[in-house]
Amino acid sequence: MEREQFTFYQSFAKAISRIKSKAARCDAYDVIVNYALYGIEPDLDKVSDSAAMAFDLIKPNLDASRRKAENGKAGGQRKQTESKPQANGKQTASKKENEKENKKEGKKEKEKENECYPTREEVRAYAKSRNSSVDPDRFYDYFTADPSRPWVDGKGQPVKNWKQKFITWEGRGNDAGRSNPRSSEDSTESGAAKWGNLYS
């Protein structure tokens, strides 16, 4: 099918401009134009290797452009050759495959998240290396109290940097007075009972 025009991308020009020989560059332009406009399949054995390589790299874009032009003349996408139930079945199967793949990726991401959490021994070693007054076991227990949501801070956000959390605990003075809102060991003393004797 002859065409009156085709899209020649800047990347095509950059690639062809790297061909050192002017004759080879002209060959590259000739085979591309003849293929894109007139559909003439070039004999790549008769052109330079660099012109042949440029054509081989550009050809898929030219083919895609030709298909789009043909579909446009036919009034949009070509009519579906399969029946609707067959096409729907393929879409459903494809959707299920995508869901399975997404679940696998989700599991892998979850595993990666868990891999970045320290062990109790790592927390102890870090506390020792900092000569910290923070009880590493209490720190570890605080962030692992809920096995379904480990390493979540008091606001329910995932801990991104446990060492930074540890340093924050140090700044609060040996985690004095900290309670674990997710733990069942929380004090049940009411606020009134705690603060009631202030005004006595």
C-alpha positions in Angstrom: 0.0 0.0 0.0 1.4 3.4 -1.0 1.3 6.2 1.5 1.7 9.9 1.0 3.5 10.5 4.3 5.0 8.8 7.3 6.4 9.9 10.7 10.1 10.2 10.8 11.1 10.6 14.5 14.0 12.6 15.8 15.5 9.4 17.2 15.6 8.0 13.7 17.7 11.0 12.5 20.0 10.8 15.5 20.7 7.1 14.9 21.3 7.6 11.2 23.5 10.7 11.8 25.9 8.4 13.6 26.7 6.6 10.4 30.1 8.0 9.4 29.9 7.3 5.6 27.7 9.7 3.7 26.9 7.0 1.1 25.8 4.6 3.9 23.7 7.4 5.4 22.0 8.0 2.1 21.4 4.2 1.8 19.8 4.2 5.2 17.5 7.1 4.2 16.6 5.5 0.9 15.7 2.1 2.3 13.6 3.7 5.1 11.7 6.0 2.8 11.1 3.4 0.1 9.8 1.0 2.7 7.7 3.5 4.6 6.1 5.2 1.6 6.0 2.4 -1.1 6.2 -0.8 1.0 9.4 -1.9 -0.9 11.2 -4.5 1.2 14.9 -3.6 0.9 17.7 -6.1 0.0 19.8 -5.5 3.0 22.7 -7.5 1.5 23.2 -4.7 -1.1 23.5 -1.8 1.5 26.1 -1.2 4.1 25.9 -3.0 7.4 25.3 0.3 9.3 22.4 1.2 7.0 21.0 -2.3 7.4 21.2 -2.1 11.2 19.5 1.3 11.2 16.7 -0.1 9.0 16.3 -3.2 11.2 15.9 -1.0 14.3 13.5 1.4 12.7 11.4 -1.1 10.8 9.1 -2.1 13.8 8.1 1.6 14.2 7.4 1.9 10.5 5.2 -1.3 10.6 3.2 -0.1 13.5 2.7 3.3 11.8 1.5 1.5 8.7 -1.0 -0.6 10.6 -2.4 2.5 12.4 -2.8 4.3 9.0 -4.6 1.3 7.5 -6.9 1.0 10.5 -7.6 4.7 10.3 -8.7 4.4 6.6 -10.9 1.5 7.6 -12.8 3.7 10.0 -10.9 2.9 13.2 -9.9 -0.5 14.5 -10.7 -3.4 12.4 -13.7 -5.4 13.1 -13.4 -8.2 15.6 -12.9 -11.6 13.9 -13.7 -13.6 17.0 -17.1 -13.9 18.5 -17.9 -11.9 21.6 -18.0 -14.8 24.0 -14.6 -16.0 22.8 -13.1 -12.6 23.3 -14.8 -12.1 26.7 -13.4 -15.5 27.8 -9.9 -14.5 26.8 -10.3 -11.2 28.7 -11.5 -13.1 31.8 -8.6 -15.5 31.6 -6.2 -12.7 31.2 -7.7 -10.8 34.1 -7.4 -13.9 36.4 -3.7 -14.3 35.4 -3.1 -10.6 36.2 -4.8 -11.0 39.6 -2.6 -14.1 40.4 0.5 -12.2 39.3 -0.5 -9.2 41.5 -1.0 -11.4 44.5 2.4 -13.0 44.0 4.0 -9.5 43.7 2.1 -8.4 46.9 3.5 -11.4 48.8 7.0 -10.7 47.6 6.7 -7.0 48.7 5.4 -8.1 52.1 8.3 -10.5 52.4 10.7 -7.7 51.5 9.1 -5.5 54.1 9.5 -8.2 56.7 13.1 -8.7 55.7 14.0 -5.2 56.7 12.8 -5.7 60.3 15.5 -6.4 62.8 15.7 -9.4 65.0 15.8 -9.1 68.7 19.5 -9.8 68.6 20.1 -7.0 66.0 18.3 -4.6 68.3 20.4 -5.7 71.2 23.6 -5.3 69.2 22.6 -1.9 68.0 21.8 -0.8 71.6 25.2 -2.1 72.8 27.0 -0.3 69.9 25.4 3.0 70.9 26.0 2.3 74.6 22.3 3.1 74.9 20.2 3.3 78.1 17.1 2.1 76.1 16.1 -1.5 77.0 16.4 -3.2 73.6 14.0 -6.0 74.6 11.3 -3.6 75.6 11.9 -1.6 72.3 11.6 -4.9 70.3 8.5 -6.0 72.2 6.8 -2.7 71.7 7.1 -2.9 67.9 6.3 -6.6 67.6 3.4 -6.8 70.1 0.9 -7.4 67.3 2.1 -10.2 65.1 -0.5 -9.3 62.4 1.0 -5.8 62.1 4.6 -5.9 63.2 6.8 -2.8 63.2 4.0 -0.3 63.2 4.4 2.9 65.2 1.9 4.3 67.7 0.0 6.1 64.9 -0.4 2.8 62.9 2.1 3.8 60.3 4.8 1.2 59.2 8.2 1.8 60.7 10.5 2.7 57.8 13.7 3.2 59.8 13.8 1.2 63.1 17.2 2.7 64.0 15.8 6.2 63.9 12.9 5.0 66.1 15.5 3.7 68.5 17.3 7.0 68.6 14.0 8.7 69.3 13.4 6.4 72.2 16.9 7.4 73.5 15.9 11.0 73.4 12.9 10.3 75.5 15.0 9.1 78.3 15.2 5.3 78.5 11.6 4.8 77.3 10.4 5.8 80.8 6.6 6.0 81.0 6.0 4.5 77.5 3.2 2.1 77.2 2.3 -0.1 74.3 -1.1 0.9 73.0 -1.3 -2.5 71.2 -0.4 -4.5 74.3 -2.8 -6.0 76.8 -0.4 -5.0 79.6 -1.6 -1.3 79.4 -2.4 0.3 82.7 -6.2 0.5 83.3 -5.9 3.4 85.7 -8.2 6.2 84.6 -7.0 9.7 83.9 -9.0 11.0 86.9 -7.4 8.6 89.2 -3.9 9.4 87.8 -4.3 13.1 88.1 -6.9 13.4 90.8 -4.5 13.9 93.7 -2.9 17.0 92.0 -5.6 19.3 93.3 -5.8 17.8 96.9 
